[in-house]
Amino acid sequence: MSGISSRWVYSIIMAGSFLLVVAGHWLSGRLQAETILELPHDPDCDLRQGSCTSILPQGGKVTFGIEPRTLPVLKPLALSVNVKGIKTRRVEASFNGVDMNMGQNHADLPAAGEGKFNGMVTIPVCIRNGMEWEAKVLLHTPDGIIVAPYRFWASK
């Protein structure tokens, strides 16, 4: 190896591998956003009547709506989120049964203009005629994730 010992090459490879592992661990910690605020559930929100708005403590607001307002299961639901007063890089919604685990029901909501995000989701059927669901709207901001929960009743 033209004057370079294999021991020296091995040392360089090991040092480089160690640095890659340390850098990867540091970067993954930096990329995983943490929840910085979870808003309380608003008991006056009725998504069957129309969109609901949550006011953020720092002055912004998020409005969430679902169509059709009959909120049927096993049918596509159109989701809309409108964010004002806060920089939002990405929006997603996570749907969970309030009293029963119904598995992962998730929707990414692509940007649809200034502060507007739209997407689709289909929620599964329950063995009962209907059940209460909670949609958590996740706002990915430069500082972390803000969670706005909305509850609704869905039926067959």
Stockholm file with secondary structure:
# STOCKHOLM 1.0

chainA/1-156         MSGISSRWVYSIIMAGSFLLVVAGHWLSGRLQAETILELPHDPDCDLRQGSCTSILPQGGKVTFGIEPRTLPVLKPLALSVNVKGIKTRRVEASFNGVDMNMGQNHADLPAAGEGKFNGMVTIPVCIRNGMEWEAKVLLHTPDGIIVAPYRFWASK
#=GR chainA/1-156 SS CTTCCHHHHHHHHHHHHHHHHHHHHHHHHHHSCCEEEECCCCTTCCTTTSCEEEECTTSCEEEEEEESTTCBTTSCEEEEEEEESSCCSEEEEEEEESSSCCCCEEEEECBCSTTEEEEEECCCCCSSSEEEEEEEEEEEETTEEEEEEEEEEEEC
#=GC SS_cons         CTTCCHHHHHHHHHHHHHHHHHHHHHHHHHHSCCEEEECCCCTTCCTTTSCEEEECTTSCEEEEEEESTTCBTTSCEEEEEEEESSCCSEEEEEEEESSSCCCCEEEEECBCSTTEEEEEECCCCCSSSEEEEEEEEEEEETTEEEEEEEEEEEEC
//
